[in-house]
Amino acid sequence: MNLLDDRSFRPAREIDAIVPDNFGVYAIRLRTGAELPEPFQTLLDERSTRLVYIGQAERQTLLKRLLGNELRARGNGTFIRSIGAVLGHRPPHGSLAGRSRIQNYRFAPTDRIAIVEWINANLEVSWAVLPQAEEHGAEVALICEHTPLFNLQDNPRALPELALLRAECRAIAAGLSAPSL
């Protein structure tokens, strides 16, 4: 699997027509010269990498999961929620009030457009097609080894700063007071 090989990465803005409709794993990293807002850029620099996220397409194909949910903000992707929060966007207050799955907050349409534009200008993506039964194990192993900045689950170096931002977004979407940062 050449998932993290430099030659495997493509600019996010150029992948819509080439992402396969297959299961697999994917990696997202900053383009050379791109930067995250602080403190996340410093935290990324401390890890000596540009890798920000590793994900799996196990229940949905790479086409649906990577493009639909994670990079184009058409669904409830973990990465899109993290990058949106890091970029300073927040979901509409009370947008998920009374619902049971407040972790699936979404940003307002204008914010989603801004997030996708930032992704297209600043990120690169790589993927590897795998048999459906192998994605989860591959994803966990890659996260444990490479500790991408925006992976919270299965990451031995998960960022409390990101967990707090995501908690704030969940509270706002639920219509509650946001926790203090």
C-alpha positions, -999 to +999 in steps of 0.1 A: +000+000+000+015+033-011-010+055+008+016+078+024+040+079-006+045+115-018+036+104-053+002+091-042-011+125-030-032+147-052-045+183-047-080+181-031-094+204-058-084+179-085-097+146-073-135+146-079-133+127-112-107+101-101-117+089-066-128+053-070-162+039-060-145+012-039-137+006-003-104+016+012-084+040+034-074+076+028-050+101+040-052+139+041-023+163+045-014+200+041+000+211+008+036+224+010+034+260+022-001+258+036-007+264+073-033+256+099-045+282+124-027+282+157-021+263+179-027+235+154+002+245+130+027+245+159+013+211+171+017+198+135+052+211+132+061+194+165+052+161+148+074+169+118+047+160+093+020+175+071-004+145+077-036+157+094-061+128+090-064+091+081-098+076+075-116+045+062-143+039+037-158+007+051-195+013+051-194+037+023-171+038-007-142+062-010-163+082-035-191+086-010-171+089+022-141+109+011-157+132-014-193+134-001-187+135+036-152+146+043-140+170+015-172+184+000-193+187+032-224+170+018-227+146+048-216+141+084-179+134+081-156+135+111-128+153+092-151+181+079-163+187+114-128+189+128-113+211+101-143+234+102-140+238+139-102+244+136-108+271+110-131+289+134-165+279+121-193+268+144-227+251+137-259+271+139-270+274+175-296+248+184-294+232+149-295+198+165-316+206+196-336+176+207-319+152+184-300+122+198-269+124+175-255+158+184-220+147+174-232+149+137-233+187+137-231+205+104-220+240+096-242+267+079-242+265+041-220+296+037-195+281+062-195+248+044-186+266+011-158+284+029-145+252+044-145+234+011-127+263-006-100+261+021-097+224+017-093+228-021-067+254-017-047+238+011-050+200+012-038+170-006-054+135-006-042+100-011-062+067-010-057+030-013-084+005-023-087-024+001-110-053+006-139-041+028-129-064+057-094-049+059-101-011+061-106-008+098-075-027+108-054-008+083-068+026+095-061+018+132-026+007+124-018+038+104-033+061+130-013+045+158+019+047+138+015+082+123-006+100+149-024+124+125-034+156+141-071+154+135-077+118+144-091+115+180-101+078+180-073+052+182-047+080+183-022+077+211-014+114+207-050+127+203-052+164+208-072+177+237-074+211+219-093+194+191-116+175+215-125+208+232-134+225+199-155+196+188-173+196+223-180+233+219-195+227+184-217+199+198-229+221+227-237+249+203-256+226+179-275+212+209-285+247+219-265+245+251-239+269+265-206+262+249-179+249+273-151+273+281-120+269+261 
